[in-house]
Amino acid sequence: MARKVCNVPGCPNLTDHSRCVAHTPTTSQRGYGSRHQQERAKWQLIISKTGWPCSRCDERIQPLDEWHLDHSDDRDTYLGPSHAHCNTSAAGKASHR
């Protein structure tokens, strides 16, 4: 993959992604702090052993599937594990409402 200039106006840094490291927020800055990371680690143990139904589509998340710890649209509560595509699709649909 060819490196490109960071998407942030005026930033000359090269990156393999849309933004350079200096302009990429940490997980904590994006709202996924220690509470979220602890909750996700708990679910990771469960999913890696037995899988779990997706909180969005109810299909089983298999141990090797990519998944997200999904939360309500107001970000107040966790819905539980969701397939990565189910979670991002829900976020996209919510942004168009």
Contacts in CASP RR format, 6 or more apart in sequence:
PFRMAT RR
TARGET T0000
AUTHOR 0000-0000-0000
METHOD contacts of the structure
MODEL  1
MARKVCNVPGCPNLTDHSRCVAHTPTTSQRGYGSRHQQERAKWQLIISKT
GWPCSRCDERIQPLDEWHLDHSDDRDTYLGPSHAHCNTSAAGKASHR
1 16 0 8 1.000
3 14 0 8 1.000
3 15 0 8 1.000
3 16 0 8 1.000
4 14 0 8 1.000
4 15 0 8 1.000
5 11 0 8 1.000
5 12 0 8 1.000
5 13 0 8 1.000
5 14 0 8 1.000
5 15 0 8 1.000
6 12 0 8 1.000
6 13 0 8 1.000
6 14 0 8 1.000
6 15 0 8 1.000
6 18 0 8 1.000
6 19 0 8 1.000
6 20 0 8 1.000
6 22 0 8 1.000
6 23 0 8 1.000
7 18 0 8 1.000
7 19 0 8 1.000
7 23 0 8 1.000
8 19 0 8 1.000
8 20 0 8 1.000
8 23 0 8 1.000
11 20 0 8 1.000
11 22 0 8 1.000
11 23 0 8 1.000
13 20 0 8 1.000
13 21 0 8 1.000
13 22 0 8 1.000
13 23 0 8 1.000
14 20 0 8 1.000
15 21 0 8 1.000
17 24 0 8 1.000
27 33 0 8 1.000
27 36 0 8 1.000
27 37 0 8 1.000
28 34 0 8 1.000
31 75 0 8 1.000
36 69 0 8 1.000
39 69 0 8 1.000
39 78 0 8 1.000
40 69 0 8 1.000
43 52 0 8 1.000
43 69 0 8 1.000
43 80 0 8 1.000
43 81 0 8 1.000
46 52 0 8 1.000
47 61 0 8 1.000
47 63 0 8 1.000
47 65 0 8 1.000
47 67 0 8 1.000
47 81 0 8 1.000
48 63 0 8 1.000
49 63 0 8 1.000
50 63 0 8 1.000
51 60 0 8 1.000
51 61 0 8 1.000
51 62 0 8 1.000
51 63 0 8 1.000
52 60 0 8 1.000
52 61 0 8 1.000
52 81 0 8 1.000
53 59 0 8 1.000
53 60 0 8 1.000
53 61 0 8 1.000
54 60 0 8 1.000
54 61 0 8 1.000
54 67 0 8 1.000
54 81 0 8 1.000
54 82 0 8 1.000
54 83 0 8 1.000
54 86 0 8 1.000
55 70 0 8 1.000
55 79 0 8 1.000
55 80 0 8 1.000
55 81 0 8 1.000
55 82 0 8 1.000
56 70 0 8 1.000
56 79 0 8 1.000
56 82 0 8 1.000
56 83 0 8 1.000
56 86 0 8 1.000
56 87 0 8 1.000
56 89 0 8 1.000
56 90 0 8 1.000
57 82 0 8 1.000
57 83 0 8 1.000
57 86 0 8 1.000
59 83 0 8 1.000
61 67 0 8 1.000
61 81 0 8 1.000
61 82 0 8 1.000
61 83 0 8 1.000
65 83 0 8 1.000
65 84 0 8 1.000
66 83 0 8 1.000
66 84 0 8 1.000
67 81 0 8 1.000
67 82 0 8 1.000
67 83 0 8 1.000
67 84 0 8 1.000
67 87 0 8 1.000
68 81 0 8 1.000
68 82 0 8 1.000
68 83 0 8 1.000
68 84 0 8 1.000
68 87 0 8 1.000
68 88 0 8 1.000
69 78 0 8 1.000
69 80 0 8 1.000
69 81 0 8 1.000
69 82 0 8 1.000
70 78 0 8 1.000
70 79 0 8 1.000
70 80 0 8 1.000
70 81 0 8 1.000
70 82 0 8 1.000
70 86 0 8 1.000
70 87 0 8 1.000
70 90 0 8 1.000
71 77 0 8 1.000
71 78 0 8 1.000
71 79 0 8 1.000
71 80 0 8 1.000
72 78 0 8 1.000
72 79 0 8 1.000
73 94 0 8 1.000
82 90 0 8 1.000
END
